[in-house]
Amino acid sequence: MYQSLKVLAAALVFGGVVAAAGVKNQAADSPCKRLAQEPCQAQGCSWVKSYKTTKGKEVAAFCRKKPERKTTSAAAAPKS
């Protein structure tokens, strides 16, 4: 009896940790999500047109954050 309670308690704790991690990721959403085309471009985001996949699935147009460029130490260092 007590063994099954321990297993149940461990499962609940693990489930809580997993749920909390999911909430944290939702809070870090892009500011470009769910914007229409005009506000998307005004925010400096990229508008992706709707398209059809090779399997025939329709993908609706959406706004996405532009990728950030990574600077390397060689590119950031001034040339002499």
N, CA, C and O atoms as CSV, one atom per row, in Angstrom:
chain,resi,resn,atom,element,x,y,z
A,1,MET,N,N,0.832,-1.195,0.000
A,1,MET,CA,C,0.000,0.000,0.000
A,1,MET,C,C,0.872,1.253,0.000
A,1,MET,O,O,0.668,2.154,-0.814
A,2,TYR,N,N,1.852,1.312,0.917
A,2,TYR,CA,C,2.698,2.503,1.004
A,2,TYR,C,C,3.608,2.639,-0.224
A,2,TYR,O,O,3.949,3.747,-0.638
A,3,GLN,N,N,3.985,1.512,-0.787
A,3,GLN,CA,C,4.823,1.548,-1.981
A,3,GLN,C,C,4.074,2.198,-3.140
A,3,GLN,O,O,4.649,3.000,-3.876
A,4,SER,N,N,2.811,1.865,-3.308
A,4,SER,CA,C,2.031,2.461,-4.399
A,4,SER,C,C,1.802,3.946,-4.162
A,4,SER,O,O,1.729,4.713,-5.122
A,5,LEU,N,N,1.687,4.372,-2.910
A,5,LEU,CA,C,1.557,5.799,-2.606
A,5,LEU,C,C,2.841,6.553,-2.942
A,5,LEU,O,O,2.802,7.681,-3.434
A,6,LYS,N,N,3.981,5.915,-2.668
A,6,LYS,CA,C,5.268,6.534,-3.008
A,6,LYS,C,C,5.397,6.716,-4.522
A,6,LYS,O,O,5.861,7.754,-4.995
A,7,VAL,N,N,4.986,5.706,-5.266
A,7,VAL,CA,C,5.057,5.774,-6.724
A,7,VAL,C,C,4.123,6.867,-7.242
A,7,VAL,O,O,4.491,7.627,-8.138
A,8,LEU,N,N,2.917,6.945,-6.680
A,8,LEU,CA,C,1.959,7.965,-7.084
A,8,LEU,C,C,2.486,9.366,-6.769
A,8,LEU,O,O,2.367,10.272,-7.593
A,9,ALA,N,N,3.062,9.547,-5.592
A,9,ALA,CA,C,3.610,10.853,-5.206
A,9,ALA,C,C,4.754,11.244,-6.138
A,9,ALA,O,O,4.844,12.400,-6.551
A,10,ALA,N,N,5.618,10.305,-6.471
A,10,ALA,CA,C,6.740,10.592,-7.373
A,10,ALA,C,C,6.222,10.980,-8.750
A,10,ALA,O,O,6.758,11.889,-9.384
A,11,ALA,N,N,5.187,10.297,-9.212
A,11,ALA,CA,C,4.620,10.611,-10.522
A,11,ALA,C,C,4.007,12.009,-10.525
A,11,ALA,O,O,4.145,12.735,-11.510
A,12,LEU,N,N,3.341,12.396,-9.457
A,12,LEU,CA,C,2.747,13.729,-9.365
A,12,LEU,C,C,3.817,14.814,-9.340
A,12,LEU,O,O,3.662,15.852,-9.984
A,13,VAL,N,N,4.889,14.585,-8.608
A,13,VAL,CA,C,5.980,15.567,-8.558
A,13,VAL,C,C,6.625,15.705,-9.931
A,13,VAL,O,O,6.875,16.818,-10.392
A,14,PHE,N,N,6.895,14.581,-10.586
A,14,PHE,CA,C,7.502,14.617,-11.911
A,14,PHE,C,C,6.583,15.331,-12.900
A,14,PHE,O,O,7.053,16.126,-13.714
A,15,GLY,N,N,5.289,15.057,-12.839
A,15,GLY,CA,C,4.325,15.716,-13.714
A,15,GLY,C,C,4.293,17.214,-13.481
A,15,GLY,O,O,4.157,17.983,-14.433
A,16,GLY,N,N,4.415,17.644,-12.230
A,16,GLY,CA,C,4.444,19.074,-11.919
A,16,GLY,C,C,5.666,19.760,-12.486
A,16,GLY,O,O,5.583,20.884,-12.980
A,17,VAL,N,N,6.805,19.083,-12.415
A,17,VAL,CA,C,8.045,19.654,-12.961
A,17,VAL,C,C,7.934,19.788,-14.475
A,17,VAL,O,O,8.337,20.806,-15.039
A,18,VAL,N,N,7.400,18.784,-15.128
A,18,VAL,CA,C,7.246,18.820,-16.585
A,18,VAL,C,C,6.263,19.920,-16.974
A,18,VAL,O,O,6.501,20.638,-17.946
A,19,ALA,N,N,5.170,20.065,-16.239
A,19,ALA,CA,C,4.182,21.102,-16.537
A,19,ALA,C,C,4.777,22.486,-16.331
A,19,ALA,O,O,4.511,23.390,-17.123
A,20,ALA,N,N,5.568,22.673,-15.294
A,20,ALA,CA,C,6.198,23.972,-15.035
A,20,ALA,C,C,7.180,24.328,-16.143
A,20,ALA,O,O,7.289,25.496,-16.515
A,21,ALA,N,N,7.886,23.353,-16.671
A,21,ALA,CA,C,8.817,23.614,-17.777
A,21,ALA,C,C,8.060,24.053,-19.014
A,21,ALA,O,O,8.541,24.909,-19.756
A,22,GLY,N,N,6.889,23.488,-19.255
A,22,GLY,CA,C,6.083,23.879,-20.400
A,22,GLY,C,C,5.574,25.300,-20.274
A,22,GLY,O,O,5.511,26.019,-21.272
A,23,VAL,N,N,5.213,25.722,-19.081
A,23,VAL,CA,C,4.743,27.089,-18.856
A,23,VAL,C,C,5.878,28.074,-19.086
A,23,VAL,O,O,5.651,29.151,-19.636
A,24,LYS,N,N,7.071,27.737,-18.686
A,24,LYS,CA,C,8.224,28.619,-18.870
A,24,LYS,C,C,8.470,28.859,-20.357
A,24,LYS,O,O,8.757,29.989,-20.753
A,25,ASN,N,N,8.364,27.826,-21.186
A,25,ASN,CA,C,8.586,27.974,-22.620
A,25,ASN,C,C,7.516,28.836,-23.268
A,25,ASN,O,O,7.814,29.565,-24.215
A,26,GLN,N,N,6.290,28.776,-22.793
A,26,GLN,CA,C,5.232,29.588,-23.351
A,26,GLN,C,C,5.464,31.057,-23.060
A,26,GLN,O,O,5.093,31.910,-23.866
A,27,ALA,N,N,6.071,31.369,-21.923
A,27,ALA,CA,C,6.312,32.757,-21.558
A,27,ALA,C,C,7.369,33.387,-22.464
A,27,ALA,O,O,7.402,34.610,-22.598
A,28,ALA,N,N,8.228,32.590,-23.084
A,28,ALA,CA,C,9.299,33.105,-23.925
A,28,ALA,C,C,8.889,33.166,-25.395
A,28,ALA,O,O,9.749,33.149,-26.275
A,29,ASP,N,N,7.581,33.237,-25.674
A,29,ASP,CA,C,7.112,33.313,-27.048
A,29,ASP,C,C,7.649,34.557,-27.747
A,29,ASP,O,O,7.947,35.569,-27.113
A,30,SER,N,N,7.762,34.458,-29.047
A,30,SER,CA,C,8.225,35.561,-29.867
A,30,SER,C,C,7.197,36.687,-29.883
A,30,SER,O,O,5.997,36.415,-29.861
A,31,PRO,N,N,7.636,37.941,-29.920
A,31,PRO,CA,C,6.690,39.057,-30.016
A,31,PRO,C,C,6.003,39.097,-31.386
A,31,PRO,O,O,5.049,39.852,-31.576
A,32,CYS,N,N,6.471,38.308,-32.320
A,32,CYS,CA,C,5.919,38.300,-33.677
A,32,CYS,C,C,4.748,37.338,-33.828
A,32,CYS,O,O,4.025,37.404,-34.822
A,33,LYS,N,N,4.552,36.459,-32.875
A,33,LYS,CA,C,3.494,35.459,-33.005
A,33,LYS,C,C,2.124,36.098,-33.054
A,33,LYS,O,O,1.852,37.079,-32.362
A,34,ARG,N,N,1.262,35.527,-33.884
A,34,ARG,CA,C,-0.144,35.896,-34.016
A,34,ARG,C,C,-0.357,37.325,-34.499
A,34,ARG,O,O,-1.394,37.921,-34.206
A,35,LEU,N,N,0.598,37.887,-35.231
A,35,LEU,CA,C,0.422,39.222,-35.801
A,35,LEU,C,C,-0.080,39.100,-37.232
A,35,LEU,O,O,0.243,38.141,-37.934
A,36,ALA,N,N,-0.866,40.073,-37.657
A,36,ALA,CA,C,-1.291,40.149,-39.053
A,36,ALA,C,C,-0.121,40.670,-39.884
A,36,ALA,O,O,0.911,41.045,-39.328
A,37,GLN,N,N,-0.271,40.698,-41.204
A,37,GLN,CA,C,0.838,41.046,-42.082
A,37,GLN,C,C,1.363,42.463,-41.849
A,37,GLN,O,O,2.573,42.653,-41.728
A,38,GLU,N,N,0.490,43.445,-41.784
A,38,GLU,CA,C,0.932,44.839,-41.609
A,38,GLU,C,C,1.680,45.039,-40.285
A,38,GLU,O,O,2.799,45.552,-40.301
A,39,PRO,N,N,1.099,44.651,-39.137
A,39,PRO,CA,C,1.827,44.820,-37.874
A,39,PRO,C,C,3.099,43.976,-37.811
A,39,PRO,O,O,4.070,44.356,-37.156
A,40,CYS,N,N,3.091,42.848,-38.486
A,40,CYS,CA,C,4.265,41.976,-38.513
A,40,CYS,C,C,5.460,42.717,-39.113
A,40,CYS,O,O,6.549,42.736,-38.539
A,41,GLN,N,N,5.239,43.316,-40.263
A,41,GLN,CA,C,6.324,44.022,-40.936
A,41,GLN,C,C,6.716,45.289,-40.186
A,41,GLN,O,O,7.879,45.689,-40.226
A,42,ALA,N,N,5.764,45.931,-39.501
A,42,ALA,CA,C,6.070,47.124,-38.723
A,42,ALA,C,C,6.928,46.781,-37.507
A,42,ALA,O,O,7.699,47.620,-37.042
A,43,GLN,N,N,6.804,45.553,-36.983
A,43,GLN,CA,C,7.581,45.111,-35.823
A,43,GLN,C,C,8.996,44.694,-36.229
A,43,GLN,O,O,9.836,44.447,-35.362
A,44,GLY,N,N,9.266,44.613,-37.512
A,44,GLY,CA,C,10.579,44.159,-37.965
A,44,GLY,C,C,10.665,42.640,-38.053
A,44,GLY,O,O,11.759,42.075,-38.057
A,45,CYS,N,N,9.520,41.986,-38.122
A,45,CYS,CA,C,9.470,40.535,-38.252
A,45,CYS,C,C,9.365,40.165,-39.732
A,45,CYS,O,O,9.301,41.043,-40.592
A,46,SER,N,N,9.347,38.881,-40.018
A,46,SER,CA,C,9.223,38.404,-41.399
A,46,SER,C,C,7.857,37.778,-41.610
A,46,SER,O,O,7.380,37.024,-40.762
A,47,TRP,N,N,7.225,38.085,-42.733
A,47,TRP,CA,C,5.935,37.496,-43.084
A,47,TRP,C,C,6.184,36.323,-44.015
A,47,TRP,O,O,6.815,36.480,-45.060
A,48,VAL,N,N,5.694,35.154,-43.646
A,48,VAL,CA,C,5.840,33.945,-44.453
A,48,VAL,C,C,4.503,33.681,-45.135
A,48,VAL,O,O,3.480,33.533,-44.466
A,49,LYS,N,N,4.510,33.621,-46.460
A,49,LYS,CA,C,3.276,33.395,-47.218
A,49,LYS,C,C,2.784,31.962,-47.017
A,49,LYS,O,O,3.554,31.065,-46.677
A,50,SER,N,N,1.491,31.773,-47.234
A,50,SER,CA,C,0.920,30.428,-47.114
A,50,SER,C,C,1.497,29.550,-48.223
A,50,SER,O,O,1.877,30.032,-49.290
A,51,TYR,N,N,1.549,28.252,-47.939
A,51,TYR,CA,C,2.084,27.319,-48.925
A,51,TYR,C,C,1.489,25.940,-48.698
A,51,TYR,O,O,0.825,25.690,-47.692
A,52,LYS,N,N,1.740,25.052,-49.649
A,52,LYS,CA,C,1.265,23.677,-49.564
A,52,LYS,C,C,2.488,22.772,-49.494
A,52,LYS,O,O,3.414,22.914,-50.293
A,53,THR,N,N,2.496,21.831,-48.530
A,53,THR,CA,C,3.621,20.918,-48.387
A,53,THR,C,C,3.586,19.867,-49.489
A,53,THR,O,O,2.608,19.765,-50.229
A,54,THR,N,N,4.647,19.097,-49.593
A,54,THR,CA,C,4.696,18.046,-50.603
A,54,THR,C,C,3.669,16.956,-50.334
A,54,THR,O,O,3.289,16.218,-51.244
A,55,LYS,N,N,3.217,16.852,-49.081
A,55,LYS,CA,C,2.179,15.868,-48.744
A,55,LYS,C,C,0.780,16.437,-48.944
A,55,LYS,O,O,-0.207,15.748,-48.687
A,56,GLY,N,N,0.680,17.695,-49.402
A,56,GLY,CA,C,-0.603,18.294,-49.707
A,56,GLY,C,C,-1.243,19.080,-48.581
A,56,GLY,O,O,-2.373,19.548,-48.724
A,57,LYS,N,N,-0.547,19.235,-47.464
A,57,LYS,CA,C,-1.113,19.970,-46.330
A,57,LYS,C,C,-0.958,21.469,-46.560
A,57,LYS,O,O,0.115,21.937,-46.944
A,58,GLU,N,N,-2.037,22.224,-46.323
A,58,GLU,CA,C,-2.006,23.685,-46.446
A,58,GLU,C,C,-1.438,24.287,-45.161
A,58,GLU,O,O,-1.888,23.954,-44.064
A,59,VAL,N,N,-0.473,25.153,-45.294
A,59,VAL,CA,C,0.094,25.876,-44.163
A,59,VAL,C,C,-0.307,27.331,-44.328
A,59,VAL,O,O,-0.011,27.952,-45.348
A,60,ALA,N,N,-0.977,27.870,-43.326
A,60,ALA,CA,C,-1.453,29.252,-43.394
A,60,ALA,C,C,-0.283,30.222,-43.274
A,60,ALA,O,O,0.751,29.885,-42.697
A,61,ALA,N,N,-0.445,31.418,-43.815
A,61,ALA,CA,C,0.583,32.456,-43.704
A,61,ALA,C,C,0.758,32.814,-42.233
A,61,ALA,O,O,-0.188,32.738,-41.448
A,62,PHE,N,N,1.988,33.207,-41.865
A,62,PHE,CA,C,2.252,33.545,-40.475
A,62,PHE,C,C,3.421,34.515,-40.366
A,62,PHE,O,O,4.189,34.709,-41.308
A,63,CYS,N,N,3.526,35.108,-39.202
A,63,CYS,CA,C,4.600,36.057,-38.899
A,63,CYS,C,C,5.640,35.341,-38.050
A,63,CYS,O,O,5.293,34.575,-37.150
A,64,ARG,N,N,6.914,35.590,-38.336
A,64,ARG,CA,C,7.982,34.967,-37.548
A,64,ARG,C,C,9.073,35.969,-37.250
A,64,ARG,O,O,9.258,36.941,-37.981
A,65,LYS,N,N,9.790,35.727,-36.175
A,65,LYS,CA,C,10.901,36.578,-35.781
A,65,LYS,C,C,12.065,36.340,-36.733
A,65,LYS,O,O,12.367,35.200,-37.089
A,66,LYS,N,N,12.711,37.418,-37.139
A,66,LYS,CA,C,13.876,37.270,-38.010
A,66,LYS,C,C,15.005,36.633,-37.214
A,66,LYS,O,O,15.158,36.916,-36.026
A,67,PRO,N,N,15.796,35.781,-37.849
A,67,PRO,CA,C,16.905,35.150,-37.134
A,67,PRO,C,C,17.949,36.184,-36.731
A,67,PRO,O,O,18.205,37.149,-37.451
A,68,GLU,N,N,18.538,35.959,-35.579
A,68,GLU,CA,C,19.583,36.862,-35.104
A,68,GLU,C,C,20.925,36.372,-35.618
A,68,GLU,O,O,21.213,35.175,-35.590
A,69,ARG,N,N,21.734,37.293,-36.081
A,69,ARG,CA,C,23.052,36.926,-36.584
A,69,ARG,C,C,23.995,36.710,-35.414
A,69,ARG,O,O,24.010,37.473,-34.448
A,70,LYS,N,N,24.766,35.668,-35.525
A,70,LYS,CA,C,25.790,35.389,-34.504
A,70,LYS,C,C,27.087,36.028,-34.959
A,70,LYS,O,O,27.481,35.901,-36.118
A,71,THR,N,N,27.735,36.702,-34.058
A,71,THR,CA,C,29.027,37.296,-34.399
A,71,THR,C,C,30.115,36.394,-33.823
A,71,THR,O,O,30.028,35.944,-32.681
A,72,THR,N,N,31.126,36.145,-34.625
A,72,THR,CA,C,32.257,35.355,-34.153
A,72,THR,C,C,33.341,36.318,-33.691
A,72,THR,O,O,33.341,37.490,-34.069
A,73,SER,N,N,34.238,35.838,-32.897
A,73,SER,CA,C,35.303,36.696,-32.389
A,73,SER,C,C,36.167,37.233,-33.536
A,73,SER,O,O,36.658,38.359,-33.456
A,74,ALA,N,N,36.357,36.452,-34.590
A,74,ALA,CA,C,37.159,36.895,-35.726
A,74,ALA,C,C,36.438,38.012,-36.484
A,74,ALA,O,O,37.074,38.959,-36.946
A,75,ALA,N,N,35.137,37.905,-36.610
A,75,ALA,CA,C,34.376,38.925,-37.343
A,75,ALA,C,C,34.220,40.191,-36.504
A,75,ALA,O,O,34.151,41.293,-37.050
A,76,ALA,N,N,34.164,40.042,-35.199
A,76,ALA,CA,C,33.970,41.190,-34.316
A,76,ALA,C,C,35.279,41.960,-34.086
A,76,ALA,O,O,35.251,43.152,-33.781
A,77,ALA,N,N,36.398,41.295,-34.229
A,77,ALA,CA,C,37.688,41.944,-33.988
A,77,ALA,C,C,38.042,42.875,-35.140
A,77,ALA,O,O,37.876,42.512,-36.304
A,78,PRO,N,N,38.530,44.074,-34.826
A,78,PRO,CA,C,38.901,44.992,-35.908
A,78,PRO,C,C,40.127,44.483,-36.659
A,78,PRO,O,O,41.032,43.891,-36.071
A,79,LYS,N,N,40.140,44.724,-37.963
A,79,LYS,CA,C,41.267,44.287,-38.796
A,79,LYS,C,C,42.360,45.330,-38.745
A,79,LYS,O,O,42.080,46.528,-38.708
A,80,SER,N,N,43.594,44.888,-38.743
A,80,SER,CA,C,44.715,45.844,-38.693
A,80,SER,C,C,45.359,46.031,-40.036
A,80,SER,O,O,46.312,46.800,-40.162
